[in-house]
């Protein structure tokens, strides 16, 4: 991974997903990223987990709780969307929980001094999703 930081948009996988999303933003794109994680029976791969975090950030933004570093490339699209409903919010929360508890990304972060900061970042996403 070339870029590696605790923030939701500070790794190559999430940055690539955001770039793809920005080219043709749609709720289906967000739902697919979150559903892939929630429906998987095995440990989440690093890319799946990073993408789920970015997708959950889109849901938080739809609840008027955007991450301060939300890429400007998607802010105009967000303004035209209805607020996130309860099923979408629940899906995003479940995805974040799985990333925290059953992912390669979690294992990678546990091996670093930034593990607690990464967990806090995910807790903050969940907090914004529940507001």
Buried (B, 14 or more C-beta within 10 A) or exposed (E): EEEEBBBBBBBBBBBBBBEEBEEEBEBEBBBEBBBBBBEBEEBBBBBBBBBBBBBBBBBBBBBEBBBEEBBEEBEEBBEEBEEBEEEBBBBBBBBBBBBBEBBBBBEBBEEEEBBEEBBEBBEBBBEBBEE
